[in-house]
Amino acid sequence: TLFNRLTGAEVMAKDLLFATLDPTMRQIRLPGLSDRDGGKVILSDTVGFVSDLPTELVAAFRATLEEVTEADLIVHVRDLSHPDTEAQEADLLTVLGSLGVLEGEGRVPMVEVWNKADLLEPDVHEAAAARVDGDTALVSALTGEGIDALKAMLARHLKAPTTIETIRLHPSDGQRLAWLNANGEVIRQYEEGGMIIVEAHLTDQARQTFRSL
């Protein structure tokens, strides 16, 4: 349901074991995420996490989770209204730990989305809202509560870090100047000693690409 809310898709959403057997992917745009940050984002809905999975299903289950190891950000969606939500989280962390994405070289950053806020009692809702921080979002995929805040959080985590570069260009080098304006954030441009001086925010990837031009 949350996947459909974010992407506008109509993927089957049921409280049914193995309703999702294969990862489903859709492209979305997030607010404040520019083309230099990667522009559009691919959101992948993995299979659910199951405790005490039968041995004969473990291999197939793991195969469907390969998307997780390649992700830039893991979005852990929790049903905060479920009485076993803490145990469910423990099961998920066990599986993610076995995939090697919680620590070490293979670590993938993770945020939590506390879903089904509409089913929480007022006092529980208030307590959950007070615990929200930069790595969590309280939402209701059904009503839309908190969805804008969730999108902003995802954009913030996926936004590529930048540094300010000062670049000297010859006036005839219009092609590289145009590239800087299209792929960086030019904050100042002026002429000095017959050269064009450009100060721009560039990501590491953009800086490396520019140097190869």
N, C-alpha and C positions, 0 to 999 in steps of 0.2 A: 504493500500500500504506500509506503514511504517512497519507494523507487518510482512508482507511478506518479505520485504527487510532485516529485522533483523533475521528472523527465517528460511528463505528459503522455507517457506510454499507457498501454492497457494490458500489462502482463498479468497473468492469473494470480490472484492474491487470495489464498484460503488458509485457514488454520488446519492444515493437513500435512501429515508427515510426508516428506519427499515431494511436496508440491513443486519445489524447484529442484530439478535434477542436473541442470547445466547452468553455468554462469550466463546471465543476461546482461548485455551491454547497450548503453545509449549515450549519446553525446549531449552535453548540456553546457550552457554558459553560466558563469557565476559573476555576481556584481563586483566591480572593481578589479577583475582579472583581465588584464589587457593582452593583446596579441604577443607582446614580448614576454609575458609570463607563460605562454603556451596557449593562450586564448581559450579554446573550448576544452572541456574536461570530459574524459570517458568515465562514466559511472558504471561499475560492474556489480551486479547483484549476485552474490555467491549463494551456494546452498546453505541451509541452516546448519547449526551445530547440534549434534546428537550425542548424548552421553551413553557409555556402554554400548557402542556400536558393534554389531555382530562381526566376528573376524572376517567372514567372507565379503563384507561390504567395505572394510577399512581401505583397501587399495583403491576402489572406485571412488570412495569419498574423498580421499586425499587428492586424486587426480583432478577433481573438480575445484580444488582449492589452490591450484597452481597460480591462479590469478593473484592471489594474496601476496605471494612472494615477489611478484613483479610490480606491485602497487607503489605509488608515491605516498599514499596515505590510506590507512585502514580506518573505516568508519564502522565502529561496533554499535549496532542498533540493539538496544535492550528494551524488553517489555517491562517497564517499571511497575506496571500494575500486577504483574504475575507474582504469586506468593513465593515462588522459587527463583526469583530474579538473581539473587546472590549466588545460588548454586549453579545457575545457568552461566553466569559470568565465569565462575571457576572452571566449568567444563570448556568454555571457549578459550580461556587462557592456557589450559593444558594442551589443547590442540595447536594453538598458535605457537606455544613453546616448542612443541615437537617439530614444527615447520621451520624453526629457527628465525622467526621474524620479530621476536620480542627483545633480543639483545645481540650484541656482537656485530660482525660485519654485515649480516643479513637483516639487521633491525630495520623495521618500517615504522614510522611514526603512527600513532593511533589516537583517535578521538572517540568519545562516547556520545551516542544520541539516545536520550531517554525518551522513548516513545510511549504513546497511549496516555498522555497527560490528561485527556478528557475523562479517563476512567478513575483517576485518583480522587480520593476524598480531599476536601478543601485544605485540611491541615497537612496532609501528606504532600499535596501539590505545593503548598507554601514552603514546606521544608526542603523539597527538591529544588524549587526555584532559587532558594537561598544558597544552595550548594553549587549552582552552575558557575563554571569558570571558563577560562579561555579554551579548554579542551573538552567541554561538554555543552550539550544543548538539550533543553527540555522542549519536546514537541508533541503534537498530535497530528499524525499523518491523515487522520480522518477529518479533522476540523480545519487544519492548516495552522494551528497555533504554533508559534516558534519557528516556522519554516524559513522566514526571512533571516532570522538570527542564525539559523543553521547554515544557510547559504553563505552568509557573511563569514562565519567561522571557517567553513571549508575554503573559501577564497583566501582568507588570511593565512591558513596553513600551506596552501599551494602556491602562494605568491612567491616568485623567485626573488632571492635577495639581490640587491644591486649595489654597485659602487659608482662614485662619480669619477669619470675619466675626462681628462683634458686632451683633446686631439687637435693637431695642426694639419690643415689640409691646404693644398695648392688651389687657387681659384678655379683651375680647370678640372679639378677632381669632383665634378658635380655628382657622379654616380655614387661615390662613397658617402658624400654628404646626404644624398637622398636616402641611402640605406640607413644612415644614423637616425634620420627623422622618422623612418618607417619602423625601425626595430629597437630604438632606444627612446629615452625621454630627454629631449634636448632642453636644457634649462637656461643656456646662455650661448649666444653666437655673436662673434665680433671679428673685425679685421685688425691685424697687427703685423707690421713689417711686411706687408704684401701677402700675408697668409691669412687663411680663415681659421679662427680658433673656435672650437666647439667644446662646450662642457655638457656632458650628458650622463644620465644614469644608464648603466649597462649591466645586464646579468653576466655571469661568468661565461655562459654559452655564447651570448651575443658578442662579448669581447673577443673570444677566440675566433668566432666566425669573421668578425671585422678584420682581424689581423691577417686572415687568409685571403682577403679580397685583393 
